[in-house]
Amino acid sequence: MRLSIVSATLLACVSLAGCASSSSDPVAALGLKPSVETTSSVSRSSGPVPTVAVGQGEVKAGETQEMLAWAGPAPGSDALNAVTRAQSAVPSERPATEGRSRKRSRIYGQQFGDAHPINFGKRTPRHYPVHGVDVSRWQGDIDWTKLRAHGANFAYIKATDGGDHIDPMFATNWRKAKEAGIRRGAYHFFYWCRTAAEQADWFIRNVPRDPDALPPVIDVEWNGLSKCKKRPSRAVVLEKMRVFMDKVERHYGKRPIIYTAPDFYDDNLTGELKDYPFWLRSVAAHPSQRYPGRRWVFWQYSGSGLSQGVSGRIDLNVFTGSEENWHAWVAGQSS
């Protein structure tokens, strides 16, 4: 995933991000030694940062949180109603037949390029029919119609990080992705120097509650460029994550997805949170090699993708199952 989390003077671009993957096509864990890779969240952007509008006005340095929070006030903790967790995070072979009737969206075959292609061996991203992207301000002005036709069947859009920052392209990307017919969701980059509750409130304040949106995502990584140098213990990490995820789930009625990278996963998430869907970054090997035994819904396989509709590089992802799995899973997320 891509985000800006250091101060404006650094002009640093960093790329972002449960009971999860396909029950019909599990991949056996190979138990190989983890590959050496660094999450793109600590890479610097080479492109310019666009000046864009958020909500009704242009965002400039020094504007208040109220100016940024265009989706409404943050609810109090006791204003959130409990919801059932009956939705399965594992895609089903059988299309959902309950709920509102929806026309299935067309699945476009991926035509993405890659500035740094990887040989993934026998199990490559091309074995998966449903591809998508994740984006932030660093992709600039996106032609969402072209991006969809080139293979973006879903998009996760950077919304917030910490408790006071919103991606200045979020409102535009959120609207235009839906207009282009792309299934989209929002993600929050978690900041370890802010409380989990205030970060959940900030996300809720800025991300509309759309029944057709994909589940919200919490992106948990170590970020070496951040002003926050804290690296909490595993117990504290898990506690903070659960506080954030519980509050977000109560508000949106959907179990959040956990996006993470190899180093953070090794430190904190191995064997943990098995009742949550996972979105795994693995740009040098299949997730079964890098995260043995972990089931997943999404796999981010490249941080150097190339596509029509966007200038520069873009993160590329796949959904775990077949087209039928995808339609069933999406139908199960609609509320």
Secondary structure, 3 states (H helix, E strand, C coil): CCECCCCHHHCCCECCCCCCCCCCCCCCCCCCCCCCCCCHHHCCCCCCCCCCEECCEECCCCCCHHHHCCCCCCCCHHHCCCCCCCCCCCCCCCCCCCCCCCCCCCCCCCCCEECCCCCCCCCCHHHCCCEEEEECHHHCCCCHHHHHHCCCCEEEEEEEECCCEECCCHHHHHHHHHHCCCEEEEEEECCCCCCHHHHHHHHHHHCCCCCCCCCCEEEECCCCCCCCCCCCCHHHHHHHHHHHHHHHHHHHCCCCEEEECHHHHHHHHCCCCCCCCEEEECCCCCHHHHCCCCCCCEEEEEEEEECCCCCCCEEEEEECCCHHHHHHHHHHHCC
